[in-house]
Amino acid sequence: MCCITRCQGTGMIRAGDVLRKGRRVAGLTQLDVAVAYGVSERTYQRWEKGEARVSWDDTAGLVEEVFRIELRELV
């Protein structure tokens, strides 16, 4: 799973959920995000789905640099 997880009753949120929500709010496709951040589309898809770990730095970087949203708005 990812660094940020929301498990039932724990109050934590999965990084993939933050990325998906931010991408949708920003009106971007997965390909748009991948190109803007310099990763492959498949890597980004795996991050969103929770199939690959995404670091806190990458999560925060994507939200703030690519989506142009403050992280606290998504969690």
N, C-alpha and C positions, 0 to 999 in steps of 0.2 A: 504494500500500500504506500501511500504518499506521506510526506512529513506532517501535513496538517490533516487530521481526520475528525469527522464528527460521527462518533459512535452513539448509538441510542442511549440517551440519558447522560452523556459525558459533557455535552456542550462544545465539543470540538468539531471542526469542519474539515472535510477532505480537500486537499489542494486542488484536485481535479474539479471539484464542484465550484471552487472559487474561480478557476480558470474558465470553466464553461460559462458561468454566470457573467463574468467580466467580458468575455468575448461577445456574448449575446447583447449585453448592454451597449458595447461599443459598436455593434453592427458589423462585426468582422467574421470572415470565414476562418476555418482552421488553417487553410493555406495562407491567407493574409497574415495571420499571426506568426506562423512558422517563418515566412519570408522576412517579415519585419524584425523578428528576434534572431534570425540566423540559424535556425535548426530545421531539420527535415520535417515535412508535413507528418510523416509517420511518427517521429519522436513526439511532436506536439500532441497528436492523437492519443498516443500511449499515455502521456501525462494526464490528459483530460479523463481518460477512462480508468486511471489508476493502475494501469498495467506496468508502468515504470515509475520509479521514484523521481520526484522533482524536488529540488532543493528549495529551501525558504528563499534564498537569494534569487533564484530563477522565478519563483512564484511572485515575489514582490516586484522584481524587475519587469515582468510581463504586465502586471496590473498597472504599474505606474508609468512605464515607458511606452508600452504598446497600446494598452487600453485607455491610458490617460485618465485613470480613475484612482481615487485614494483607496487603499486596501481596506480601510475600516468601513467603507461603504458596502463592501461585499461580504463581510463576515459578521 
